[in-house]
């Protein structure tokens, strides 16, 4: 049986950005010292989620759930089909289904998912095959991302847009707290530089003449200036999203 994180249903219907994911994303920005695209962030979050599940599968104690086994209230079970989620048996009742002989139904609390689900137990193994199948081989990350990355990208982008902690500019994102402080005086200098030459200028050239004392990577300084100018109606980007070139609207 394939683990949940190896299925389309997990990434389409169950995957979500948790508060701890948002914290991890901000820390990732600090490590990279650069703006990041939705694609880069979706890869990071997917790899983090897969890595976390793998660590939990190998580090947590508990019995591996087998629908043919008997369980007692209070037992902790590991569910490989749910990407290694840990659950506690909180109730047991008789199953009722004419298609099967006597069996039990477990009520299991899955703490991390904050859900209670039901699972069959004490079922007869189907004749002619083993009662418990081994896990299917897992896909490599690149194959997984190629198949299901679009769901992660949409969810990550929606979470960033809904948060007040991130700024979007074109295809790139940056946490608010990483923006280099810039003000109208910087924009006025940029306007004068373009006015003198009557030619559009790339961000890197404009930065050379701006008085910036704050320490930051060049990519962050460029993002910060691009964001400042993008909010000012005097300026228009005649370049691309990834390579901004600024001109004055009144000179075009």
Backbone as CSV, one residue per row, in Angstrom:
resi,resn,N_x,N_y,N_z,CA_x,CA_y,CA_z,C_x,C_y,C_z
1,UNK,0.842,-1.197,0.000,0.000,0.000,0.000,0.882,1.253,0.000
2,UNK,0.531,2.205,-0.834,1.316,3.441,-0.917,1.056,4.316,0.307
3,UNK,2.105,4.957,0.803,1.942,5.896,1.904,1.127,7.096,1.421
4,UNK,0.462,7.750,2.357,-0.423,8.863,1.992,0.316,9.934,1.203
5,UNK,1.544,10.251,1.617,2.294,11.322,0.960,2.762,10.933,-0.433
6,UNK,2.534,9.675,-0.815,2.886,9.233,-2.159,1.683,9.265,-3.094
7,UNK,0.564,9.787,-2.613,-0.664,9.776,-3.396,-1.118,11.183,-3.770
8,UNK,-1.827,11.273,-4.865,-2.379,12.556,-5.295,-3.398,13.078,-4.293
9,UNK,-4.177,12.163,-3.696,-5.230,12.583,-2.766,-4.665,13.359,-1.581
10,UNK,-3.483,12.964,-1.088,-2.907,13.661,0.064,-2.575,15.102,-0.292
11,UNK,-1.852,15.315,-1.388,-1.404,16.670,-1.748,-2.553,17.528,-2.247
12,UNK,-3.574,16.897,-2.819,-4.722,17.657,-3.329,-5.720,17.998,-2.233
13,UNK,-5.965,17.050,-1.302,-7.068,17.209,-0.347,-6.643,17.412,1.104
14,UNK,-5.465,16.916,1.499,-5.098,16.947,2.918,-3.959,17.904,3.235
15,UNK,-3.065,18.106,2.297,-1.904,18.951,2.560,-2.350,20.389,2.830
16,UNK,-1.726,21.004,3.835,-2.023,22.395,4.170,-0.786,23.008,4.809
17,UNK,-0.742,24.327,4.835,0.363,25.029,5.477,0.006,25.262,6.943
18,UNK,0.806,24.693,7.831,0.589,24.808,9.270,1.383,25.995,9.812
19,UNK,1.051,26.475,11.009,1.822,27.594,11.589,3.311,27.311,11.655
20,UNK,3.681,26.069,11.987,5.110,25.739,12.043,5.765,25.764,10.668
21,UNK,4.958,25.523,9.611,5.494,25.623,8.251,5.847,27.070,7.928
22,UNK,4.987,28.000,8.349,5.248,29.416,8.078,6.524,29.875,8.781
23,UNK,6.726,29.401,10.004,7.959,29.731,10.725,9.164,29.151,9.991
24,UNK,9.038,27.907,9.545,10.139,27.263,8.826,10.436,27.980,7.513
25,UNK,9.403,28.475,6.851,9.595,29.215,5.606,10.387,30.491,5.861
26,UNK,10.054,31.201,6.930,10.789,32.428,7.251,12.249,32.123,7.564
27,UNK,12.490,31.028,8.280,13.870,30.632,8.575,14.611,30.251,7.299
28,UNK,13.902,29.647,6.365,14.508,29.262,5.089,14.923,30.494,4.295
29,UNK,14.104,31.532,4.317,14.471,32.793,3.665,15.772,33.336,4.255
30,UNK,15.882,33.292,5.572,17.090,33.801,6.229,18.314,32.998,5.779
31,UNK,18.171,31.681,5.694,19.274,30.821,5.269,19.695,31.133,3.834
32,UNK,18.711,31.384,2.975,19.008,31.621,1.558,19.456,33.045,1.285
33,UNK,19.085,33.977,2.158,19.432,35.401,1.997,19.066,35.919,0.612
34,UNK,17.861,35.588,0.188,17.407,36.007,-1.142,15.894,35.859,-1.240
35,UNK,15.268,36.624,-2.135,13.852,36.372,-2.436,13.724,34.976,-3.043
36,UNK,12.570,34.366,-2.875,12.344,33.018,-3.380,11.021,32.958,-4.133
37,UNK,10.964,32.084,-5.117,9.749,31.928,-5.908,8.796,30.945,-5.231
38,UNK,7.554,30.944,-5.691,6.566,30.000,-5.180,7.036,28.573,-5.413
39,UNK,7.635,28.320,-6.559,8.132,26.984,-6.867,9.203,26.557,-5.869
40,UNK,10.139,27.427,-5.575,11.203,27.104,-4.624,10.638,26.850,-3.226
41,UNK,9.651,27.628,-2.839,9.059,27.459,-1.515,8.212,26.193,-1.435
42,UNK,7.508,25.871,-2.522,6.720,24.639,-2.538,7.631,23.417,-2.435
43,UNK,8.753,23.450,-3.116,9.721,22.348,-3.009,10.214,22.209,-1.569
44,UNK,10.540,23.336,-0.964,11.052,23.303,0.409,10.015,22.704,1.358
45,UNK,8.760,23.173,1.252,7.725,22.703,2.174,7.425,21.221,1.940
46,UNK,7.377,20.790,0.678,7.126,19.383,0.399,8.244,18.506,0.958
47,UNK,9.492,18.904,0.718,10.616,18.114,1.224,10.611,18.087,2.750
48,UNK,10.266,19.219,3.358,10.200,19.281,4.817,9.115,18.356,5.336
49,UNK,7.950,18.353,4.695,6.861,17.502,5.151,7.236,16.025,4.992
50,UNK,7.852,15.674,3.880,8.253,14.290,3.658,9.333,13.867,4.645
51,UNK,10.284,14.748,4.899,11.360,14.444,5.837,10.813,14.262,7.246
52,UNK,9.882,15.123,7.639,9.292,15.016,8.965,8.539,13.726,9.158
53,UNK,7.792,13.312,8.123,7.051,12.059,8.215,8.002,10.881,8.322
54,UNK,9.093,10.932,7.562,10.049,9.829,7.580,10.696,9.705,8.946
55,UNK,11.061,10.845,9.557,11.674,10.820,10.888,10.706,10.251,11.908
56,UNK,9.437,10.610,11.783,8.449,10.108,12.737,8.258,8.613,12.585
57,UNK,8.296,8.118,11.340,8.119,6.679,11.133,9.251,5.889,11.765
58,UNK,10.460,6.443,11.686,11.615,5.701,12.190,11.886,5.956,13.660
59,UNK,11.359,7.058,14.218,11.691,7.411,15.590,10.603,7.155,16.608
60,UNK,9.344,7.050,16.172,8.250,6.889,17.126,8.088,5.419,17.520
61,UNK,7.637,5.200,18.758,7.334,3.864,19.230,5.856,3.585,19.004
62,UNK,5.524,2.302,18.821,4.144,1.919,18.628,4.059,0.730,17.701
63,UNK,2.910,0.068,17.728,2.703,-1.084,16.852,2.277,-0.615,15.472
64,UNK,2.754,-1.284,14.476,2.337,-0.992,13.108,0.940,-1.560,12.900
65,UNK,0.028,-0.710,12.479,-1.363,-1.136,12.322,-1.489,-2.254,11.305
66,UNK,-2.214,-3.324,11.712,-2.523,-4.460,10.855,-3.987,-4.798,11.091
67,UNK,-4.840,-4.732,10.080,-6.278,-4.951,10.290,-6.633,-6.349,10.787
68,UNK,-5.674,-7.287,10.774,-5.972,-8.627,11.270,-5.634,-8.783,12.752
69,UNK,-4.968,-7.796,13.337,-4.549,-7.890,14.737,-5.644,-7.429,15.697
70,UNK,-5.431,-7.772,16.963,-6.340,-7.333,18.034,-5.662,-6.192,18.795
71,UNK,-6.437,-5.182,19.179,-5.878,-4.028,19.880,-6.736,-3.681,21.095
72,UNK,-6.105,-3.010,22.053,-6.774,-2.605,23.274,-6.811,-1.075,23.358
73,UNK,-7.784,-0.578,24.114,-7.874,0.871,24.338,-6.592,1.353,25.023
74,UNK,-6.050,2.460,24.520,-4.823,3.020,25.080,-3.576,2.694,24.288
75,UNK,-3.661,1.726,23.378,-2.488,1.373,22.574,-2.194,2.457,21.547
76,UNK,-0.905,2.666,21.258,-0.484,3.580,20.193,-0.141,2.775,18.955
77,UNK,-0.664,3.223,17.820,-0.459,2.519,16.557,0.193,3.449,15.543
78,UNK,0.988,2.859,14.667,1.595,3.579,13.556,0.847,3.180,12.287
79,UNK,0.455,4.177,11.495,-0.316,3.926,10.279,0.530,4.266,9.047
80,UNK,1.192,3.271,8.450,2.033,3.535,7.267,1.252,4.169,6.122
81,UNK,-0.013,3.783,5.962,-0.817,4.328,4.859,-1.151,5.794,5.053
82,UNK,-0.958,6.309,6.283,-1.183,7.735,6.571,0.146,8.433,6.790
83,UNK,1.144,7.991,6.052,2.470,8.604,6.112,3.094,8.509,7.501
84,UNK,2.800,7.401,8.213,3.427,7.205,9.512,2.766,7.933,10.655
85,UNK,1.522,8.375,10.474,0.826,9.057,11.570,0.706,8.120,12.776
86,UNK,0.763,8.707,13.975,0.619,7.970,15.218,-0.770,8.214,15.769
87,UNK,-1.445,7.136,16.170,-2.778,7.283,16.731,-2.952,6.450,17.982
88,UNK,-3.827,6.906,18.872,-4.136,6.172,20.101,-5.537,5.585,19.999
89,UNK,-5.653,4.306,20.323,-6.957,3.649,20.321,-7.757,4.176,21.514
90,UNK,-8.891,4.817,21.224,-9.710,5.408,22.290,-11.046,4.683,22.438
91,UNK,-11.328,3.734,21.554,-12.571,2.983,21.659,-12.544,1.761,20.759
92,UNK,-13.328,0.743,21.130,-13.437,-0.487,20.331,-14.899,-0.914,20.355
93,UNK,-15.441,-1.241,19.177,-16.815,-1.735,19.117,-16.900,-2.867,18.112
94,UNK,-18.007,-3.590,18.152,-18.238,-4.680,17.208,-18.529,-4.108,15.821
95,UNK,-17.930,-4.716,14.800,-18.215,-4.306,13.440,-19.503,-4.914,12.936
96,UNK,-20.178,-4.244,12.042,-21.427,-4.732,11.482,-21.392,-4.611,9.974
97,UNK,-21.113,-5.720,9.324,-21.079,-5.761,7.867,-21.271,-7.209,7.446
98,UNK,-22.359,-7.490,6.733,-22.689,-8.859,6.362,-21.662,-9.478,5.429
99,UNK,-20.867,-8.680,4.784,-19.872,-9.208,3.840,-18.695,-9.848,4.554
100,UNK,-18.537,-9.548,5.847,-17.394,-10.046,6.598,-17.868,-10.841,7.800
101,UNK,-17.001,-11.755,8.261,-17.238,-12.433,9.518,-17.004,-11.445,10.656
102,UNK,-17.038,-11.922,11.861,-16.881,-11.049,13.018,-15.586,-10.247,12.942
103,UNK,-15.684,-8.958,13.243,-14.504,-8.103,13.299,-14.786,-6.956,14.263
104,UNK,-13.734,-6.210,14.588,-13.845,-5.082,15.501,-13.602,-3.771,14.745
105,UNK,-14.134,-2.689,15.279,-13.884,-1.359,14.732,-13.188,-0.532,15.815
106,UNK,-12.023,-0.002,15.461,-11.266,0.823,16.397,-11.600,2.295,16.190
107,UNK,-11.815,3.016,17.276,-11.855,4.473,17.202,-10.461,4.963,17.603
108,UNK,-9.812,5.683,16.682,-8.422,6.083,16.881,-8.312,7.604,16.798
109,UNK,-7.652,8.179,17.801,-7.404,9.628,17.788,-6.029,9.882,17.191
110,UNK,-5.995,10.646,16.083,-4.757,11.020,15.412,-4.419,12.439,15.851
111,UNK,-3.493,12.555,16.785,-3.231,13.847,17.428,-2.750,14.900,16.447
112,UNK,-1.808,14.554,15.570,-1.233,15.560,14.682,-2.271,16.087,13.708
113,UNK,-3.183,15.225,13.264,-4.237,15.647,12.343,-5.445,16.208,13.083
114,UNK,-5.446,16.052,14.438,-6.572,16.489,15.262,-7.880,15.890,14.746
115,UNK,-7.825,14.577,14.489,-8.993,13.875,13.948,-9.191,12.562,14.692
116,UNK,-10.418,12.070,14.669,-10.709,10.721,15.133,-11.239,9.935,13.948
117,UNK,-10.617,8.791,13.690,-11.025,7.954,12.564,-11.261,6.538,13.049
118,UNK,-11.945,5.768,12.203,-12.225,4.375,12.533,-11.460,3.445,11.605
119,UNK,-10.958,2.343,12.204,-10.187,1.356,11.457,-10.658,-0.036,11.853
120,UNK,-10.652,-0.945,10.893,-11.051,-2.326,11.165,-9.927,-3.070,11.876
121,UNK,-10.313,-4.043,12.710,-9.343,-4.885,13.412,-9.926,-6.286,13.556
122,UNK,-9.033,-7.246,13.810,-9.414,-8.652,13.998,-10.156,-9.208,12.774
123,UNK,-9.785,-8.736,11.598,-10.390,-9.248,10.371,-9.648,-10.500,9.926
124,UNK,-10.356,-11.397,9.254,-9.717,-12.586,8.717,-8.877,-12.201,7.508
125,UNK,-7.695,-12.775,7.426,-6.836,-12.513,6.272,-7.466,-13.120,5.032
126,UNK,-7.525,-12.391,3.926,-8.078,-12.949,2.689,-7.315,-14.203,2.289
127,UNK,-7.987,-15.279,1.897,-7.293,-16.515,1.531,-6.412,-16.334,0.313
128,UNK,-5.293,-17.015,0.335,-4.420,-17.002,-0.832,-3.439,-15.870,-0.880
129,UNK,-3.482,-14.945,0.100,-2.489,-13.871,0.112,-2.221,-13.458,1.551
130,UNK,-1.105,-12.806,1.760,-0.730,-12.405,3.109,-1.708,-11.377,3.630
131,UNK,-1.923,-11.386,4.936,-2.868,-10.443,5.525,-2.375,-9.015,5.413
132,UNK,-1.075,-8.838,5.463,-0.539,-7.470,5.462,0.433,-7.313,4.315
133,UNK,0.152,-6.391,3.464,1.007,-6.121,2.333,2.118,-5.172,2.733
134,UNK,3.266,-5.340,2.136,4.356,-4.398,2.380,4.080,-3.072,1.703
135,UNK,4.744,-2.040,2.153,4.575,-0.731,1.530,5.159,-0.730,0.132
136,UNK,4.476,-0.050,-0.780,5.005,0.083,-2.126,6.268,0.936,-2.114
137,UNK,7.171,0.707,-3.050,8.379,1.549,-3.119,7.991,3.013,-3.281
138,UNK,8.704,3.887,-2.595,8.390,5.306,-2.652,9.020,5.957,-3.868
139,UNK,8.308,6.938,-4.430,8.832,7.705,-5.552,9.968,8.604,-5.087
140,UNK,10.915,8.845,-5.971,11.934,9.850,-5.698,11.260,11.217,-5.659
141,UNK,11.893,12.152,-4.950,11.243,13.452,-4.756,10.929,14.151,-6.074
142,UNK,11.838,14.110,-7.038,11.602,14.825,-8.293,10.374,14.297,-9.014
143,UNK,10.176,12.982,-8.972,8.985,12.407,-9.602,7.734,12.814,-8.837
144,UNK,7.836,12.799,-7.513,6.714,13.199,-6.679,6.336,14.649,-6.949
145,UNK,7.355,15.509,-7.049,7.086,16.933,-7.275,6.515,17.166,-8.672
146,UNK,7.007,16.421,-9.644,6.491,16.567,-11.005,5.009,16.197,-11.066
147,UNK,4.619,15.187,-10.300,3.232,14.729,-10.331,2.303,15.615,-9.501
148,UNK,2.758,15.988,-8.291,1.848,16.627,-7.340,2.273,18.029,-6.908
149,UNK,3.392,18.512,-7.441,3.893,19.816,-7.029,2.924,20.946,-7.300
150,UNK,2.084,20.795,-8.302,1.144,21.876,-8.636,0.180,22.131,-7.481
151,UNK,-0.196,21.084,-6.756,-1.084,21.278,-5.604,-0.356,22.039,-4.502
152,UNK,0.888,21.644,-4.248,1.675,22.321,-3.213,1.902,23.782,-3.575
153,UNK,2.185,24.065,-4.856,2.403,25.459,-5.269,1.164,26.300,-5.022
154,UNK,0.010,25.778,-5.391,-1.233,26.538,-5.193,-1.496,26.805,-3.715
155,UNK,-1.262,25.794,-2.875,-1.543,25.927,-1.450,-0.545,26.870,-0.783
156,UNK,0.729,26.754,-1.158,1.753,27.643,-0.604,1.470,29.083,-1.017
157,UNK,1.152,29.292,-2.288,0.874,30.649,-2.758,-0.329,31.240,-2.047
158,UNK,-1.382,30.460,-1.868,-2.576,30.951,-1.178,-2.263,31.315,0.275
159,UNK,-1.426,30.513,0.921,-1.068,30.782,2.315,-0.237,32.052,2.433
160,UNK,0.694,32.256,1.504,1.523,33.463,1.545,0.685,34.708,1.262
161,UNK,-0.247,34.590,0.322,-1.115,35.730,0.001,-2.019,36.087,1.174
162,UNK,-2.413,35.088,1.945,-3.314,35.323,3.075,-2.575,35.842,4.299
163,UNK,-1.255,35.738,4.280,-0.458,36.176,5.432,-0.009,37.624,5.268
164,UNK,0.089,38.333,6.383,0.608,39.704,6.369,2.128,39.727,6.506
165,UNK,2.734,38.559,6.577,4.175,38.488,6.855,5.041,38.480,5.606
166,UNK,4.425,38.345,4.414,5.210,38.193,3.194,4.809,39.225,2.142
167,UNK,5.788,39.604,1.334,5.566,40.545,0.238,5.838,39.822,-1.076
168,UNK,4.949,40.040,-2.021,5.083,39.434,-3.340,5.425,40.499,-4.369
169,UNK,6.382,40.180,-5.215,6.748,41.073,-6.309,7.055,40.203,-7.519
170,UNK,6.156,40.231,-8.494,6.329,39.361,-9.646,6.227,37.905,-9.226
171,UNK,7.268,37.145,-9.525,7.272,35.728,-9.169,7.943,35.451,-7.837
172,UNK,8.444,36.498,-7.180,9.250,36.316,-5.979,8.529,36.776,-4.715
173,UNK,8.976,36.187,-3.594,8.445,36.524,-2.274,9.590,36.878,-1.336
174,UNK,9.265,37.681,-0.307,10.230,38.002,0.736,9.456,38.322,2.015
175,UNK,9.932,37.857,3.164,9.268,38.241,4.415,9.374,39.747,4.642
176,UNK,8.358,40.307,5.231,8.339,41.744,5.510,9.577,42.182,6.288
177,UNK,9.968,41.394,7.282,11.051,41.825,8.171,12.412,41.832,7.474
178,UNK,12.507,41.219,6.284,13.780,41.195,5.570,13.922,42.343,4.570
179,UNK,12.861,43.103,4.363,12.943,44.249,3.453,13.951,45.274,3.976
180,UNK,14.793,45.771,3.082,15.689,46.868,3.437,14.849,48.142,3.522
181,UNK,15.037,48.905,4.560,14.228,50.119,4.759,14.574,51.161,3.699
182,UNK,13.563,51.510,2.906,13.722,52.543,1.874,12.536,53.484,1.952
183,UNK,12.744,54.714,1.497,11.702,55.731,1.638,11.650,56.607,0.383
184,UNK,10.835,57.641,0.430,10.631,58.501,-0.742,11.921,59.171,-1.191
185,UNK,12.832,59.439,-0.251,14.100,60.051,-0.626,14.889,59.170,-1.591
186,UNK,14.857,57.876,-1.388,15.528,56.956,-2.305,14.869,57.004,-3.688
187,UNK,13.542,57.049,-3.697,12.828,57.131,-4.967,13.146,58.444,-5.693
188,UNK,13.302,59.534,-4.931,13.624,60.828,-5.549,15.002,60.789,-6.221
189,UNK,15.958,60.127,-5.576,17.295,60.008,-6.166,17.230,59.176,-7.439
190,UNK,16.472,58.076,-7.381,16.324,57.227,-8.568,15.678,58.023,-9.709
191,UNK,14.706,58.844,-9.390,14.052,59.664,-10.413,15.056,60.625,-11.040
192,UNK,15.883,61.246,-10.224,16.861,62.203,-10.746,17.876,61.510,-11.652
193,UNK,18.319,60.302,-11.266,19.293,59.561,-12.074,18.727,59.247,-13.462
194,UNK,17.478,58.814,-13.507,16.851,58.490,-14.800,16.589,59.767,-15.585
195,UNK,16.207,60.810,-14.878,15.899,62.092,-15.527,17.127,62.655,-16.235
196,UNK,18.278,62.538,-15.599,19.517,63.086,-16.170,19.879,62.402,-17.473
197,UNK,19.741,61.082,-17.515,20.135,60.323,-18.714,18.997,60.165,-19.717
198,UNK,17.776,60.382,-19.247,16.580,60.154,-20.084,16.530,58.724,-20.601
199,UNK,17.161,57.815,-19.862,17.175,56.402,-20.263,16.771,55.535,-19.079
200,UNK,16.153,54.417,-19.417,15.787,53.449,-18.377,17.049,52.864,-17.756
201,UNK,16.974,52.541,-16.470,18.142,52.031,-15.759,17.778,50.775,-14.969
202,UNK,18.649,49.761,-14.991,18.402,48.561,-14.196,18.552,48.848,-12.707
203,UNK,17.934,48.033,-11.914,17.932,48.230,-10.461,19.344,48.307,-9.893
204,UNK,20.218,47.429,-10.363,21.581,47.389,-9.827,22.304,48.714,-10.028
205,UNK,22.060,49.385,-11.154,22.702,50.680,-11.412,22.155,51.756,-10.489
206,UNK,20.864,51.733,-10.268,20.252,52.718,-9.378,20.775,52.561,-7.946
207,UNK,20.960,51.326,-7.536,21.412,51.071,-6.167,22.797,51.656,-5.879
208,UNK,23.619,51.771,-6.911,24.990,52.251,-6.717,25.037,53.666,-6.136
209,UNK,24.009,54.454,-6.398,24.014,55.843,-5.952,23.107,56.101,-4.758
210,UNK,22.458,55.057,-4.257,21.532,55.253,-3.137,22.249,55.086,-1.802
211,UNK,21.996,55.978,-0.855,22.613,55.878,0.469,21.914,54.819,1.324
212,UNK,22.461,53.592,1.296,21.891,52.487,2.072,22.946,51.994,3.045
213,UNK,22.674,52.135,4.318,23.639,51.712,5.344,23.321,50.328,5.893
214,UNK,22.109,49.870,5.676,21.689,48.573,6.212,22.400,47.442,5.478
215,UNK,22.927,46.485,6.247,23.601,45.339,5.661,22.569,44.331,5.155
216,UNK,22.724,43.931,3.897,21.820,42.938,3.311,22.427,42.430,2.018
217,UNK,22.035,41.247,1.611,22.498,40.688,0.345,22.006,41.560,-0.808
218,UNK,22.764,41.589,-1.893,22.393,42.410,-3.054,21.004,42.055,-3.575
219,UNK,20.685,40.754,-3.573,19.383,40.333,-4.082,18.249,40.917,-3.252
220,UNK,18.460,41.041,-1.944,17.433,41.607,-1.071,17.341,43.113,-1.268
221,UNK,18.481,43.775,-1.449,18.452,45.212,-1.725,17.714,45.488,-3.033
222,UNK,17.981,44.696,-4.039,17.310,44.904,-5.322,15.806,44.673,-5.195
223,UNK,15.430,43.615,-4.491,13.999,43.351,-4.286,13.351,44.532,-3.572
224,UNK,14.024,45.051,-2.543,13.468,46.149,-1.745,13.282,47.404,-2.582
225,UNK,14.277,47.714,-3.425,14.148,48.892,-4.284,13.069,48.662,-5.340
226,UNK,13.044,47.478,-5.906,12.007,47.172,-6.895,10.612,47.314,-6.284
227,UNK,10.485,46.862,-5.053,9.177,46.984,-4.390,8.821,48.457,-4.166
228,UNK,9.795,49.252,-3.719,9.556,50.681,-3.503,9.104,51.368,-4.787
229,UNK,9.825,51.116,-5.864,9.509,51.782,-7.129,8.204,51.268,-7.733
230,UNK,7.900,49.999,-7.499,6.654,49.442,-8.046,5.424,50.073,-7.405
231,UNK,5.599,50.635,-6.196,4.485,51.284,-5.499,4.388,52.781,-5.811
232,UNK,5.312,53.286,-6.620,5.385,54.717,-6.927,4.942,54.944,-8.374
233,UNK,3.875,55.698,-8.607,3.358,55.878,-9.971,4.312,56.636,-10.902
234,UNK,5.366,57.223,-10.368,6.336,57.918,-11.232,7.146,56.937,-12.068
235,UNK,7.207,55.679,-11.628,8.104,54.708,-12.258,7.335,53.598,-12.964
236,UNK,7.953,53.098,-14.010,7.392,51.969,-14.735,8.516,50.994,-15.064
237,UNK,8.269,49.719,-14.864,9.260,48.680,-15.166,9.154,48.312,-16.639
238,UNK,10.202,48.606,-17.401,10.204,48.278,-18.830,11.034,47.027,-19.084
239,UNK,11.477,46.382,-18.007,12.214,45.131,-18.128,11.282,43.950,-17.913
240,UNK,11.762,42.977,-17.160,10.969,41.785,-16.887,10.756,41.646,-15.378
241,UNK,9.982,40.636,-14.996,9.754,40.395,-13.573,11.050,40.046,-12.857
242,UNK,11.921,39.316,-13.540,13.162,38.868,-12.899,14.315,39.846,-13.108
243,UNK,14.240,40.676,-14.131,15.286,41.667,-14.409,14.623,43.025,-14.624
244,UNK,14.351,43.720,-13.538,13.646,44.995,-13.638,14.547,46.085,-14.221
245,UNK,13.975,46.890,-15.111,14.637,48.070,-15.677,13.628,49.204,-15.540
246,UNK,14.041,50.281,-14.861,13.080,51.322,-14.500,13.218,52.578,-15.365
247,UNK,12.035,53.063,-15.773,11.970,54.306,-16.526,10.928,55.198,-15.841
248,UNK,10.937,56.460,-16.221,9.939,57.385,-15.688,8.721,57.398,-16.600
249,UNK,7.554,57.302,-16.021,6.328,57.247,-16.807,6.186,58.487,-17.690
250,UNK,6.618,59.631,-17.208,6.456,60.887,-17.969,7.436,60.999,-19.133
251,UNK,8.460,60.144,-19.172,9.439,60.188,-20.259,9.172,59.143,-21.333
252,UNK,8.200,58.340,-21.129,7.938,57.278,-22.113,7.050,57.777,-23.243
